[in-house]
Amino acid sequence: PDEVGKTGTRNSNQKNGGNVDDFDSPVDMDVSYDCELNLSTDFESTSFKDAAPHDEWKEAMQKEYDALIKNGTWKLVDPPLG
């Protein structure tokens, strides 16, 4: 007969989270420059009017919608009469 493995707890040597200094970067930059670079290249709107014209936003919203439908998180229904 097949033998069932023993049960118990497992330990991990991995650290939770991480420090930005622990990651390799192709360019040696300090943290403040990394943050400034990220802020200057990423688009983050504050309203639908600002976001709607951007294809990246539309794609992200479509992916989110598709995931919600696929996972059965909610379903579209007809609005109530009246």
PDB file of N, CA, C and O in Angstrom:
ATOM      1  N   PRO A   1       0.825  -1.196   0.000  1.00  0.00           N
ATOM      2  CA  PRO A   1       0.000   0.000   0.000  1.00  0.00           C
ATOM      3  C   PRO A   1       0.866   1.255   0.000  1.00  0.00           C
ATOM      4  O   PRO A   1       2.000   1.255   0.479  1.00  0.00           O
ATOM      5  N   ASP A   2       0.294   2.327  -0.553  1.00  0.00           N
ATOM      6  CA  ASP A   2       1.015   3.602  -0.548  1.00  0.00           C
ATOM      7  C   ASP A   2       1.098   4.126   0.873  1.00  0.00           C
ATOM      8  O   ASP A   2       0.143   4.044   1.645  1.00  0.00           O
ATOM      9  N   GLU A   3       2.260   4.665   1.197  1.00  0.00           N
ATOM     10  CA  GLU A   3       2.455   5.206   2.537  1.00  0.00           C
ATOM     11  C   GLU A   3       2.150   6.699   2.523  1.00  0.00           C
ATOM     12  O   GLU A   3       2.621   7.429   1.650  1.00  0.00           O
ATOM     13  N   VAL A   4       1.371   7.141   3.481  1.00  0.00           N
ATOM     14  CA  VAL A   4       1.032   8.558   3.585  1.00  0.00           C
ATOM     15  C   VAL A   4       2.146   9.251   4.341  1.00  0.00           C
ATOM     16  O   VAL A   4       2.607   8.766   5.374  1.00  0.00           O
ATOM     17  N   GLY A   5       2.581  10.404   3.814  1.00  0.00           N
ATOM     18  CA  GLY A   5       3.649  11.163   4.466  1.00  0.00           C
ATOM     19  C   GLY A   5       3.213  11.699   5.811  1.00  0.00           C
ATOM     20  O   GLY A   5       2.026  11.906   6.061  1.00  0.00           O
ATOM     21  N   LYS A   6       4.182  11.917   6.667  1.00  0.00           N
ATOM     22  CA  LYS A   6       3.839  12.433   7.993  1.00  0.00           C
ATOM     23  C   LYS A   6       3.415  13.892   7.891  1.00  0.00           C
ATOM     24  O   LYS A   6       3.830  14.619   6.988  1.00  0.00           O
ATOM     25  N   THR A   7       2.593  14.292   8.822  1.00  0.00           N
ATOM     26  CA  THR A   7       2.132  15.675   8.836  1.00  0.00           C
ATOM     27  C   THR A   7       2.894  16.433   9.897  1.00  0.00           C
ATOM     28  O   THR A   7       3.462  15.845  10.818  1.00  0.00           O
ATOM     29  N   GLY A   8       2.898  17.727   9.758  1.00  0.00           N
ATOM     30  CA  GLY A   8       3.582  18.567  10.726  1.00  0.00           C
ATOM     31  C   GLY A   8       3.724  19.967  10.175  1.00  0.00           C
ATOM     32  O   GLY A   8       3.075  20.330   9.194  1.00  0.00           O
ATOM     33  N   THR A   9       4.559  20.737  10.799  1.00  0.00           N
ATOM     34  CA  THR A   9       4.766  22.103  10.337  1.00  0.00           C
ATOM     35  C   THR A   9       6.048  22.182   9.537  1.00  0.00           C
ATOM     36  O   THR A   9       6.979  21.400   9.730  1.00  0.00           O
ATOM     37  N   ARG A  10       6.069  23.135   8.645  1.00  0.00           N
ATOM     38  CA  ARG A  10       7.265  23.355   7.836  1.00  0.00           C
ATOM     39  C   ARG A  10       7.793  24.747   8.125  1.00  0.00           C
ATOM     40  O   ARG A  10       7.024  25.686   8.329  1.00  0.00           O
ATOM     41  N   ASN A  11       9.083  24.866   8.138  1.00  0.00           N
ATOM     42  CA  ASN A  11       9.713  26.159   8.356  1.00  0.00           C
ATOM     43  C   ASN A  11      10.209  26.712   7.032  1.00  0.00           C
ATOM     44  O   ASN A  11      10.539  25.959   6.117  1.00  0.00           O
ATOM     45  N   SER A  12      10.256  28.006   6.941  1.00  0.00           N
ATOM     46  CA  SER A  12      10.762  28.673   5.747  1.00  0.00           C
ATOM     47  C   SER A  12      11.910  29.579   6.141  1.00  0.00           C
ATOM     48  O   SER A  12      11.870  30.246   7.175  1.00  0.00           O
ATOM     49  N   ASN A  13      12.920  29.591   5.314  1.00  0.00           N
ATOM     50  CA  ASN A  13      14.049  30.477   5.559  1.00  0.00           C
ATOM     51  C   ASN A  13      13.886  31.807   4.835  1.00  0.00           C
ATOM     52  O   ASN A  13      14.759  32.671   4.924  1.00  0.00           O
ATOM     53  N   GLN A  14      12.776  31.979   4.118  1.00  0.00           N
ATOM     54  CA  GLN A  14      12.564  33.213   3.372  1.00  0.00           C
ATOM     55  C   GLN A  14      12.132  34.325   4.307  1.00  0.00           C
ATOM     56  O   GLN A  14      11.404  34.106   5.275  1.00  0.00           O
ATOM     57  N   LYS A  15      12.605  35.538   3.990  1.00  0.00           N
ATOM     58  CA  LYS A  15      12.196  36.713   4.741  1.00  0.00           C
ATOM     59  C   LYS A  15      10.864  37.208   4.198  1.00  0.00           C
ATOM     60  O   LYS A  15      10.591  37.094   3.003  1.00  0.00           O
ATOM     61  N   ASN A  16      10.048  37.749   5.068  1.00  0.00           N
ATOM     62  CA  ASN A  16       8.824  38.402   4.611  1.00  0.00           C
ATOM     63  C   ASN A  16       9.184  39.779   4.087  1.00  0.00           C
ATOM     64  O   ASN A  16      10.002  40.487   4.674  1.00  0.00           O
ATOM     65  N   GLY A  17       8.557  40.156   2.963  1.00  0.00           N
ATOM     66  CA  GLY A  17       8.817  41.474   2.409  1.00  0.00           C
ATOM     67  C   GLY A  17      10.217  41.570   1.861  1.00  0.00           C
ATOM     68  O   GLY A  17      10.755  40.591   1.344  1.00  0.00           O
ATOM     69  N   GLY A  18      10.793  42.705   1.967  1.00  0.00           N
ATOM     70  CA  GLY A  18      12.137  42.905   1.476  1.00  0.00           C
ATOM     71  C   GLY A  18      12.497  44.366   1.525  1.00  0.00           C
ATOM     72  O   GLY A  18      11.646  45.236   1.708  1.00  0.00           O
ATOM     73  N   ASN A  19      13.746  44.608   1.360  1.00  0.00           N
ATOM     74  CA  ASN A  19      14.270  45.958   1.343  1.00  0.00           C
ATOM     75  C   ASN A  19      14.685  46.273  -0.079  1.00  0.00           C
ATOM     76  O   ASN A  19      15.230  45.412  -0.769  1.00  0.00           O
ATOM     77  N   VAL A  20      14.439  47.478  -0.523  1.00  0.00           N
ATOM     78  CA  VAL A  20      14.782  47.848  -1.895  1.00  0.00           C
ATOM     79  C   VAL A  20      16.267  47.623  -2.178  1.00  0.00           C
ATOM     80  O   VAL A  20      16.644  47.362  -3.320  1.00  0.00           O
ATOM     81  N   ASP A  21      17.098  47.719  -1.167  1.00  0.00           N
ATOM     82  CA  ASP A  21      18.536  47.506  -1.355  1.00  0.00           C
ATOM     83  C   ASP A  21      18.880  46.044  -1.597  1.00  0.00           C
ATOM     84  O   ASP A  21      19.991  45.740  -2.032  1.00  0.00           O
ATOM     85  N   ASP A  22      17.945  45.126  -1.324  1.00  0.00           N
ATOM     86  CA  ASP A  22      18.200  43.701  -1.517  1.00  0.00           C
ATOM     87  C   ASP A  22      18.009  43.257  -2.966  1.00  0.00           C
ATOM     88  O   ASP A  22      18.324  42.116  -3.302  1.00  0.00           O
ATOM     89  N   PHE A  23      17.503  44.128  -3.825  1.00  0.00           N
ATOM     90  CA  PHE A  23      17.215  43.765  -5.200  1.00  0.00           C
ATOM     91  C   PHE A  23      18.263  44.322  -6.144  1.00  0.00           C
ATOM     92  O   PHE A  23      18.800  45.410  -5.934  1.00  0.00           O
ATOM     93  N   ASP A  24      18.544  43.549  -7.194  1.00  0.00           N
ATOM     94  CA  ASP A  24      19.508  43.988  -8.195  1.00  0.00           C
ATOM     95  C   ASP A  24      18.856  44.968  -9.149  1.00  0.00           C
ATOM     96  O   ASP A  24      17.679  44.834  -9.487  1.00  0.00           O
ATOM     97  N   SER A  25      19.618  45.940  -9.574  1.00  0.00           N
ATOM     98  CA  SER A  25      19.151  46.908 -10.552  1.00  0.00           C
ATOM     99  C   SER A  25      20.220  47.036 -11.621  1.00  0.00           C
ATOM    100  O   SER A  25      21.408  47.029 -11.299  1.00  0.00           O
ATOM    101  N   PRO A  26      19.827  47.154 -12.900  1.00  0.00           N
ATOM    102  CA  PRO A  26      20.837  47.287 -13.942  1.00  0.00           C
ATOM    103  C   PRO A  26      21.628  48.583 -13.818  1.00  0.00           C
ATOM    104  O   PRO A  26      22.722  48.702 -14.369  1.00  0.00           O
ATOM    105  N   VAL A  27      21.082  49.541 -13.105  1.00  0.00           N
ATOM    106  CA  VAL A  27      21.759  50.818 -12.906  1.00  0.00           C
ATOM    107  C   VAL A  27      21.817  51.075 -11.414  1.00  0.00           C
ATOM    108  O   VAL A  27      20.846  50.822 -10.701  1.00  0.00           O
ATOM    109  N   ASP A  28      22.937  51.572 -10.936  1.00  0.00           N
ATOM    110  CA  ASP A  28      23.081  51.869  -9.514  1.00  0.00           C
ATOM    111  C   ASP A  28      22.421  53.215  -9.230  1.00  0.00           C
ATOM    112  O   ASP A  28      22.984  54.264  -9.543  1.00  0.00           O
ATOM    113  N   MET A  29      21.225  53.186  -8.635  1.00  0.00           N
ATOM    114  CA  MET A  29      20.494  54.410  -8.323  1.00  0.00           C
ATOM    115  C   MET A  29      20.137  54.415  -6.849  1.00  0.00           C
ATOM    116  O   MET A  29      19.946  53.364  -6.237  1.00  0.00           O
ATOM    117  N   ASP A  30      20.050  55.608  -6.289  1.00  0.00           N
ATOM    118  CA  ASP A  30      19.604  55.651  -4.906  1.00  0.00           C
ATOM    119  C   ASP A  30      18.077  55.598  -4.862  1.00  0.00           C
ATOM    120  O   ASP A  30      17.415  55.805  -5.879  1.00  0.00           O
ATOM    121  N   VAL A  31      17.526  55.323  -3.686  1.00  0.00           N
ATOM    122  CA  VAL A  31      16.097  55.092  -3.529  1.00  0.00           C
ATOM    123  C   VAL A  31      15.279  56.309  -3.946  1.00  0.00           C
ATOM    124  O   VAL A  31      14.248  56.151  -4.599  1.00  0.00           O
ATOM    125  N   SER A  32      15.706  57.507  -3.590  1.00  0.00           N
ATOM    126  CA  SER A  32      14.912  58.691  -3.924  1.00  0.00           C
ATOM    127  C   SER A  32      14.814  58.875  -5.430  1.00  0.00           C
ATOM    128  O   SER A  32      13.775  59.304  -5.931  1.00  0.00           O
ATOM    129  N   TYR A  33      15.880  58.559  -6.159  1.00  0.00           N
ATOM    130  CA  TYR A  33      15.831  58.664  -7.618  1.00  0.00           C
ATOM    131  C   TYR A  33      14.893  57.613  -8.191  1.00  0.00           C
ATOM    132  O   TYR A  33      14.125  57.904  -9.108  1.00  0.00           O
ATOM    133  N   ASP A  34      14.945  56.385  -7.658  1.00  0.00           N
ATOM    134  CA  ASP A  34      14.032  55.329  -8.107  1.00  0.00           C
ATOM    135  C   ASP A  34      12.580  55.774  -7.936  1.00  0.00           C
ATOM    136  O   ASP A  34      11.767  55.596  -8.843  1.00  0.00           O
ATOM    137  N   CYS A  35      12.252  56.349  -6.783  1.00  0.00           N
ATOM    138  CA  CYS A  35      10.882  56.791  -6.517  1.00  0.00           C
ATOM    139  C   CYS A  35      10.472  57.905  -7.468  1.00  0.00           C
ATOM    140  O   CYS A  35       9.364  57.893  -8.004  1.00  0.00           O
ATOM    141  N   GLU A  36      11.355  58.857  -7.675  1.00  0.00           N
ATOM    142  CA  GLU A  36      11.049  59.964  -8.584  1.00  0.00           C
ATOM    143  C   GLU A  36      10.832  59.456 -10.001  1.00  0.00           C
ATOM    144  O   GLU A  36       9.926  59.915 -10.696  1.00  0.00           O
ATOM    145  N   LEU A  37      11.657  58.514 -10.428  1.00  0.00           N
ATOM    146  CA  LEU A  37      11.531  57.950 -11.766  1.00  0.00           C
ATOM    147  C   LEU A  37      10.196  57.231 -11.920  1.00  0.00           C
ATOM    148  O   LEU A  37       9.525  57.384 -12.940  1.00  0.00           O
ATOM    149  N   ASN A  38       9.809  56.453 -10.920  1.00  0.00           N
ATOM    150  CA  ASN A  38       8.528  55.751 -10.974  1.00  0.00           C
ATOM    151  C   ASN A  38       7.355  56.721 -11.031  1.00  0.00           C
ATOM    152  O   ASN A  38       6.405  56.506 -11.783  1.00  0.00           O
ATOM    153  N   LEU A  39       7.419  57.776 -10.249  1.00  0.00           N
ATOM    154  CA  LEU A  39       6.331  58.742 -10.237  1.00  0.00           C
ATOM    155  C   LEU A  39       6.224  59.498 -11.551  1.00  0.00           C
ATOM    156  O   LEU A  39       5.125  59.850 -11.981  1.00  0.00           O
ATOM    157  N   SER A  40       7.354  59.746 -12.188  1.00  0.00           N
ATOM    158  CA  SER A  40       7.325  60.540 -13.410  1.00  0.00           C
ATOM    159  C   SER A  40       6.915  59.728 -14.629  1.00  0.00           C
ATOM    160  O   SER A  40       6.521  60.312 -15.639  1.00  0.00           O
ATOM    161  N   THR A  41       6.995  58.391 -14.573  1.00  0.00           N
ATOM    162  CA  THR A  41       6.685  57.577 -15.743  1.00  0.00           C
ATOM    163  C   THR A  41       5.347  56.864 -15.648  1.00  0.00           C
ATOM    164  O   THR A  41       4.846  56.384 -16.665  1.00  0.00           O
ATOM    165  N   ASP A  42       4.753  56.777 -14.477  1.00  0.00           N
ATOM    166  CA  ASP A  42       3.474  56.093 -14.310  1.00  0.00           C
ATOM    167  C   ASP A  42       2.336  57.103 -14.361  1.00  0.00           C
ATOM    168  O   ASP A  42       2.425  58.191 -13.792  1.00  0.00           O
ATOM    169  N   PHE A  43       1.273  56.726 -15.048  1.00  0.00           N
ATOM    170  CA  PHE A  43       0.095  57.578 -15.105  1.00  0.00           C
ATOM    171  C   PHE A  43      -0.858  57.157 -14.000  1.00  0.00           C
ATOM    172  O   PHE A  43      -1.209  55.982 -13.891  1.00  0.00           O
ATOM    173  N   GLU A  44      -1.271  58.098 -13.196  1.00  0.00           N
ATOM    174  CA  GLU A  44      -2.281  57.809 -12.183  1.00  0.00           C
ATOM    175  C   GLU A  44      -3.283  58.951 -12.187  1.00  0.00           C
ATOM    176  O   GLU A  44      -2.976  60.069 -11.772  1.00  0.00           O
ATOM    177  N   SER A  45      -4.468  58.657 -12.657  1.00  0.00           N
ATOM    178  CA  SER A  45      -5.490  59.693 -12.757  1.00  0.00           C
ATOM    179  C   SER A  45      -6.195  59.871 -11.425  1.00  0.00           C
ATOM    180  O   SER A  45      -6.094  59.039 -10.524  1.00  0.00           O
ATOM    181  N   THR A  46      -6.904  60.972 -11.330  1.00  0.00           N
ATOM    182  CA  THR A  46      -7.691  61.229 -10.127  1.00  0.00           C
ATOM    183  C   THR A  46      -9.184  61.243 -10.430  1.00  0.00           C
ATOM    184  O   THR A  46      -9.999  61.464  -9.534  1.00  0.00           O
ATOM    185  N   SER A  47      -9.548  61.005 -11.697  1.00  0.00           N
ATOM    186  CA  SER A  47     -10.962  60.982 -12.063  1.00  0.00           C
ATOM    187  C   SER A  47     -11.166  60.097 -13.286  1.00  0.00           C
ATOM    188  O   SER A  47     -10.218  59.781 -14.005  1.00  0.00           O
ATOM    189  N   PHE A  48     -12.411  59.704 -13.509  1.00  0.00           N
ATOM    190  CA  PHE A  48     -12.746  58.925 -14.694  1.00  0.00           C
ATOM    191  C   PHE A  48     -12.422  59.722 -15.952  1.00  0.00           C
ATOM    192  O   PHE A  48     -11.909  59.174 -16.927  1.00  0.00           O
ATOM    193  N   LYS A  49     -12.720  61.008 -15.926  1.00  0.00           N
ATOM    194  CA  LYS A  49     -12.469  61.872 -17.084  1.00  0.00           C
ATOM    195  C   LYS A  49     -10.992  61.851 -17.479  1.00  0.00           C
ATOM    196  O   LYS A  49     -10.670  61.834 -18.667  1.00  0.00           O
ATOM    197  N   ASP A  50     -10.098  61.853 -16.495  1.00  0.00           N
ATOM    198  CA  ASP A  50      -8.657  61.800 -16.780  1.00  0.00           C
ATOM    199  C   ASP A  50      -8.234  60.425 -17.284  1.00  0.00           C
ATOM    200  O   ASP A  50      -7.381  60.323 -18.166  1.00  0.00           O
ATOM    201  N   ALA A  51      -8.824  59.371 -16.732  1.00  0.00           N
ATOM    202  CA  ALA A  51      -8.386  58.009 -17.044  1.00  0.00           C
ATOM    203  C   ALA A  51      -8.955  57.481 -18.355  1.00  0.00           C
ATOM    204  O   ALA A  51      -8.263  56.768 -19.083  1.00  0.00           O
ATOM    205  N   ALA A  52     -10.195  57.816 -18.666  1.00  0.00           N
ATOM    206  CA  ALA A  52     -10.911  57.224 -19.800  1.00  0.00           C
ATOM    207  C   ALA A  52     -10.174  57.272 -21.137  1.00  0.00           C
ATOM    208  O   ALA A  52     -10.260  56.301 -21.889  1.00  0.00           O
ATOM    209  N   PRO A  53      -9.460  58.335 -21.477  1.00  0.00           N
ATOM    210  CA  PRO A  53      -8.795  58.362 -22.784  1.00  0.00           C
ATOM    211  C   PRO A  53      -7.570  57.444 -22.896  1.00  0.00           C
ATOM    212  O   PRO A  53      -7.066  57.243 -24.001  1.00  0.00           O
ATOM    213  N   HIS A  54      -7.089  56.894 -21.804  1.00  0.00           N
ATOM    214  CA  HIS A  54      -5.840  56.125 -21.813  1.00  0.00           C
ATOM    215  C   HIS A  54      -6.106  54.642 -22.066  1.00  0.00           C
ATOM    216  O   HIS A  54      -6.860  54.001 -21.334  1.00  0.00           O
ATOM    217  N   ASP A  55      -5.476  54.109 -23.113  1.00  0.00           N
ATOM    218  CA  ASP A  55      -5.652  52.696 -23.466  1.00  0.00           C
ATOM    219  C   ASP A  55      -5.199  51.765 -22.349  1.00  0.00           C
ATOM    220  O   ASP A  55      -5.797  50.708 -22.146  1.00  0.00           O
ATOM    221  N   GLU A  56      -4.146  52.146 -21.620  1.00  0.00           N
ATOM    222  CA  GLU A  56      -3.656  51.307 -20.523  1.00  0.00           C
ATOM    223  C   GLU A  56      -4.734  51.152 -19.455  1.00  0.00           C
ATOM    224  O   GLU A  56      -4.920  50.066 -18.906  1.00  0.00           O
ATOM    225  N   TRP A  57      -5.437  52.233 -19.166  1.00  0.00           N
ATOM    226  CA  TRP A  57      -6.491  52.189 -18.159  1.00  0.00           C
ATOM    227  C   TRP A  57      -7.640  51.310 -18.640  1.00  0.00           C
ATOM    228  O   TRP A  57      -8.169  50.496 -17.882  1.00  0.00           O
ATOM    229  N   LYS A  58      -8.024  51.480 -19.910  1.00  0.00           N
ATOM    230  CA  LYS A  58      -9.115  50.673 -20.464  1.00  0.00           C
ATOM    231  C   LYS A  58      -8.770  49.189 -20.412  1.00  0.00           C
ATOM    232  O   LYS A  58      -9.616  48.363 -20.071  1.00  0.00           O
ATOM    233  N   GLU A  59      -7.524  48.849 -20.751  1.00  0.00           N
ATOM    234  CA  GLU A  59      -7.091  47.448 -20.725  1.00  0.00           C
ATOM    235  C   GLU A  59      -7.120  46.896 -19.300  1.00  0.00           C
ATOM    236  O   GLU A  59      -7.559  45.768 -19.076  1.00  0.00           O
ATOM    237  N   ALA A  60      -6.652  47.688 -18.343  1.00  0.00           N
ATOM    238  CA  ALA A  60      -6.650  47.250 -16.943  1.00  0.00           C
ATOM    239  C   ALA A  60      -8.076  47.033 -16.439  1.00  0.00           C
ATOM    240  O   ALA A  60      -8.344  46.065 -15.727  1.00  0.00           O
ATOM    241  N   MET A  61      -8.977  47.921 -16.802  1.00  0.00           N
ATOM    242  CA  MET A  61     -10.373  47.784 -16.381  1.00  0.00           C
ATOM    243  C   MET A  61     -11.022  46.562 -17.025  1.00  0.00           C
ATOM    244  O   MET A  61     -11.808  45.868 -16.379  1.00  0.00           O
ATOM    245  N   GLN A  62     -10.704  46.292 -18.283  1.00  0.00           N
ATOM    246  CA  GLN A  62     -11.268  45.120 -18.955  1.00  0.00           C
ATOM    247  C   GLN A  62     -10.778  43.837 -18.299  1.00  0.00           C
ATOM    248  O   GLN A  62     -11.552  42.899 -18.109  1.00  0.00           O
ATOM    249  N   LYS A  63      -9.479  43.793 -17.949  1.00  0.00           N
ATOM    250  CA  LYS A  63      -8.926  42.610 -17.272  1.00  0.00           C
ATOM    251  C   LYS A  63      -9.590  42.404 -15.913  1.00  0.00           C
ATOM    252  O   LYS A  63      -9.914  41.278 -15.537  1.00  0.00           O
ATOM    253  N   GLU A  64      -9.788  43.485 -15.190  1.00  0.00           N
ATOM    254  CA  GLU A  64     -10.433  43.395 -13.879  1.00  0.00           C
ATOM    255  C   GLU A  64     -11.872  42.891 -14.025  1.00  0.00           C
ATOM    256  O   GLU A  64     -12.304  42.013 -13.279  1.00  0.00           O
ATOM    257  N   TYR A  65     -12.600  43.444 -14.976  1.00  0.00           N
ATOM    258  CA  TYR A  65     -13.977  43.024 -15.233  1.00  0.00           C
ATOM    259  C   TYR A  65     -14.028  41.544 -15.604  1.00  0.00           C
ATOM    260  O   TYR A  65     -14.837  40.791 -15.062  1.00  0.00           O
ATOM    261  N   ASP A  66     -13.155  41.128 -16.535  1.00  0.00           N
ATOM    262  CA  ASP A  66     -13.130  39.728 -16.967  1.00  0.00           C
ATOM    263  C   ASP A  66     -12.857  38.788 -15.795  1.00  0.00           C
ATOM    264  O   ASP A  66     -13.465  37.722 -15.698  1.00  0.00           O
ATOM    265  N   ALA A  67     -11.937  39.184 -14.899  1.00  0.00           N
ATOM    266  CA  ALA A  67     -11.618  38.355 -13.735  1.00  0.00           C
ATOM    267  C   ALA A  67     -12.819  38.251 -12.795  1.00  0.00           C
ATOM    268  O   ALA A  67     -13.097  37.177 -12.261  1.00  0.00           O
ATOM    269  N   LEU A  68     -13.530  39.361 -12.591  1.00  0.00           N
ATOM    270  CA  LEU A  68     -14.714  39.337 -11.723  1.00  0.00           C
ATOM    271  C   LEU A  68     -15.785  38.407 -12.278  1.00  0.00           C
ATOM    272  O   LEU A  68     -16.396  37.645 -11.529  1.00  0.00           O
ATOM    273  N   ILE A  69     -16.013  38.464 -13.585  1.00  0.00           N
ATOM    274  CA  ILE A  69     -17.010  37.597 -14.211  1.00  0.00           C
ATOM    275  C   ILE A  69     -16.558  36.137 -14.146  1.00  0.00           C
ATOM    276  O   ILE A  69     -17.340  35.261 -13.779  1.00  0.00           O
ATOM    277  N   LYS A  70     -15.304  35.877 -14.501  1.00  0.00           N
ATOM    278  CA  LYS A  70     -14.775  34.504 -14.505  1.00  0.00           C
ATOM    279  C   LYS A  70     -14.862  33.870 -13.118  1.00  0.00           C
ATOM    280  O   LYS A  70     -15.206  32.695 -12.990  1.00  0.00           O
ATOM    281  N   ASN A  71     -14.551  34.645 -12.086  1.00  0.00           N
ATOM    282  CA  ASN A  71     -14.547  34.122 -10.720  1.00  0.00           C
ATOM    283  C   ASN A  71     -15.936  34.085 -10.088  1.00  0.00           C
ATOM    284  O   ASN A  71     -16.093  33.624  -8.958  1.00  0.00           O
ATOM    285  N   GLY A  72     -16.930  34.563 -10.805  1.00  0.00           N
ATOM    286  CA  GLY A  72     -18.283  34.570 -10.251  1.00  0.00           C
ATOM    287  C   GLY A  72     -18.439  35.522  -9.085  1.00  0.00           C
ATOM    288  O   GLY A  72     -19.306  35.327  -8.234  1.00  0.00           O
ATOM    289  N   THR A  73     -17.605  36.554  -9.038  1.00  0.00           N
ATOM    290  CA  THR A  73     -17.667  37.520  -7.943  1.00  0.00           C
ATOM    291  C   THR A  73     -19.018  38.219  -7.928  1.00  0.00           C
ATOM    292  O   THR A  73     -19.612  38.422  -6.869  1.00  0.00           O
ATOM    293  N   TRP A  74     -19.485  38.575  -9.082  1.00  0.00           N
ATOM    294  CA  TRP A  74     -20.813  39.140  -9.239  1.00  0.00           C
ATOM    295  C   TRP A  74     -21.266  38.893 -10.662  1.00  0.00           C
ATOM    296  O   TRP A  74     -20.460  38.543 -11.524  1.00  0.00           O
ATOM    297  N   LYS A  75     -22.551  39.074 -10.910  1.00  0.00           N
ATOM    298  CA  LYS A  75     -23.060  38.901 -12.270  1.00  0.00           C
ATOM    299  C   LYS A  75     -23.962  40.077 -12.613  1.00  0.00           C
ATOM    300  O   LYS A  75     -24.576  40.692 -11.741  1.00  0.00           O
ATOM    301  N   LEU A  76     -24.025  40.371 -13.899  1.00  0.00           N
ATOM    302  CA  LEU A  76     -24.866  41.461 -14.360  1.00  0.00           C
ATOM    303  C   LEU A  76     -26.320  41.012 -14.361  1.00  0.00           C
ATOM    304  O   LEU A  76     -26.639  39.907 -14.799  1.00  0.00           O
ATOM    305  N   VAL A  77     -27.184  41.863 -13.875  1.00  0.00           N
ATOM    306  CA  VAL A  77     -28.618  41.589 -13.873  1.00  0.00           C
ATOM    307  C   VAL A  77     -29.339  42.807 -14.439  1.00  0.00           C
ATOM    308  O   VAL A  77     -28.788  43.907 -14.487  1.00  0.00           O
ATOM    309  N   ASP A  78     -30.564  42.595 -14.858  1.00  0.00           N
ATOM    310  CA  ASP A  78     -31.373  43.711 -15.341  1.00  0.00           C
ATOM    311  C   ASP A  78     -31.734  44.611 -14.167  1.00  0.00           C
ATOM    312  O   ASP A  78     -31.957  44.130 -13.056  1.00  0.00           O
ATOM    313  N   PRO A  79     -31.791  45.925 -14.414  1.00  0.00           N
ATOM    314  CA  PRO A  79     -32.177  46.829 -13.324  1.00  0.00           C
ATOM    315  C   PRO A  79     -33.650  46.636 -12.973  1.00  0.00           C
ATOM    316  O   PRO A  79     -34.428  46.181 -13.811  1.00  0.00           O
ATOM    317  N   PRO A  80     -34.033  46.971 -11.765  1.00  0.00           N
ATOM    318  CA  PRO A  80     -35.436  46.836 -11.380  1.00  0.00           C
ATOM    319  C   PRO A  80     -36.315  47.778 -12.213  1.00  0.00           C
ATOM    320  O   PRO A  80     -35.878  48.856 -12.616  1.00  0.00           O
ATOM    321  N   LEU A  81     -37.525  47.366 -12.456  1.00  0.00           N
ATOM    322  CA  LEU A  81     -38.454  48.210 -13.210  1.00  0.00           C
ATOM    323  C   LEU A  81     -38.837  49.430 -12.387  1.00  0.00           C
ATOM    324  O   LEU A  81     -38.957  49.364 -11.164  1.00  0.00           O
ATOM    325  N   GLY A  82     -39.025  50.533 -13.077  1.00  0.00           N
ATOM    326  CA  GLY A  82     -39.477  51.743 -12.398  1.00  0.00           C
ATOM    327  C   GLY A  82     -38.353  52.575 -12.024  1.00  0.00           C
ATOM    328  O   GLY A  82     -38.543  53.642 -11.440  1.00  0.00           O
TER     329      GLY A  82
END
